Amino acid sequence: QIDLVQAFSSLLIMGKACSLLSGREPQVAGLIEDALVKAATGDAGQPASLSKPAEVTQKPLSGRHRSLLIGINYRNSRNELRGCVNDVKRMLPVLESLGFPAGEQRLLLDEEGAQEDALPTMANMLEA
């Protein structure tokens, strides 16, 4: 069984990391935290007691650095999203600064005009 508080804590950490890496305003992290606390507690208004995660340090990377980034906006559907493709594109320079060469980054995007081998299909994900 999944510990709901632990799952929300993990999401909070990822959200804060993405906000920091993408250069967004620090308030974004607060908004993410508020939304996750509300989701964890419902509308009861009682703040969840999320334990502070242990500090994470990056070990020096060695070997080949590759990345697979997938941006799906669900174009032309009733559940269309905005910004997923853009978020993926904004992460490219961040990954390059962390040692992932541009030639080793694979993008799968559902944007208009994308080549068949660049669409986020199961076959392309497995091939990547």
C-alpha positions in Angstrom: 0.0 0.0 0.0 1.3 3.4 -0.9 1.8 6.0 1.9 -0.2 9.0 0.6 1.8 11.5 2.6 5.1 10.1 1.3 3.8 10.2 -2.3 2.7 13.8 -1.9 6.1 14.7 -0.3 7.8 13.2 -3.3 5.7 15.2 -5.7 6.4 18.3 -3.7 10.1 17.8 -4.0 9.9 17.2 -7.7 7.8 20.3 -8.2 10.2 22.5 -6.2 13.1 21.0 -8.1 11.5 21.7 -11.5 10.6 25.3 -10.5 14.2 25.9 -9.3 15.8 24.3 -12.4 13.5 26.1 -14.9 14.1 29.5 -13.2 10.5 30.1 -12.3 9.6 32.3 -9.5 10.0 30.9 -6.0 6.3 31.4 -5.3 5.6 28.5 -7.7 7.0 26.1 -5.2 4.6 27.5 -2.5 1.7 27.1 -4.8 2.6 23.5 -5.5 3.0 22.8 -1.8 -0.4 24.4 -1.1 -2.1 22.3 -3.8 -0.6 19.1 -2.6 -1.5 19.7 1.0 -5.1 20.5 0.0 -5.2 17.3 -2.1 -3.8 15.3 0.8 -6.2 16.7 3.4 -9.2 17.3 1.3 -11.2 20.4 2.2 -10.9 19.8 5.9 -8.5 22.7 6.1 -6.2 20.9 8.4 -2.6 21.3 7.3 -0.8 18.0 6.6 2.3 17.3 8.5 4.7 16.6 5.7 8.1 15.7 7.1 11.1 17.5 5.6 12.9 15.2 3.2 16.5 14.4 3.7 19.0 16.6 1.9 19.9 15.2 -1.5 23.4 15.7 -2.9 24.3 15.1 -6.5 27.0 12.6 -7.1 29.5 13.5 -9.9 28.1 12.0 -13.1 30.3 9.7 -15.1 29.8 7.8 -18.3 27.3 8.6 -21.1 24.6 11.1 -20.3 21.4 10.7 -22.2 17.9 12.0 -21.6 14.4 11.2 -22.9 11.9 14.1 -22.6 8.2 13.6 -23.4 5.8 16.5 -23.8 2.1 15.7 -24.3 -0.5 18.4 -24.5 -3.2 16.1 -25.8 -3.9 18.4 -28.7 -7.4 18.5 -30.2 -8.9 16.6 -27.3 -11.4 17.8 -24.7 -8.6 17.4 -22.1 -6.1 19.5 -23.9 -3.3 20.9 -21.8 -1.1 23.9 -22.4 2.5 24.1 -21.6 3.7 20.5 -21.4 5.6 20.7 -24.7 7.0 24.1 -23.7 8.1 22.8 -20.3 10.1 20.0 -22.0 11.7 22.5 -24.4 12.7 24.7 -21.4 14.4 21.8 -19.7 16.8 21.2 -22.6 19.3 24.0 -21.7 19.1 22.9 -18.0 20.1 19.3 -18.9 22.9 20.6 -21.2 24.2 22.6 -18.2 24.2 19.4 -16.2 26.4 17.5 -18.8 23.8 16.1 -21.1 24.9 16.9 -24.7 22.3 18.2 -27.1 22.9 15.2 -29.4 22.1 12.8 -26.6 18.7 14.3 -25.7 15.7 12.7 -27.3 12.4 14.7 -27.5 9.0 13.2 -28.1 6.4 15.9 -28.5 2.8 15.9 -29.7 3.1 19.3 -31.3 1.7 20.1 -34.7 4.0 19.2 -37.6 6.1 16.7 -35.6 7.8 13.9 -37.6 6.4 10.4 -37.0 9.5 9.3 -35.2 9.3 12.3 -32.8 5.7 11.7 -31.6 5.2 10.3 -28.1 4.0 6.9 -29.1 4.7 3.7 -27.2 6.9 2.4 -30.1 9.0 5.6 -30.0 9.3 5.6 -26.2 10.5 2.0 -26.3 12.9 2.7 -29.1 14.4 5.7 -27.3 
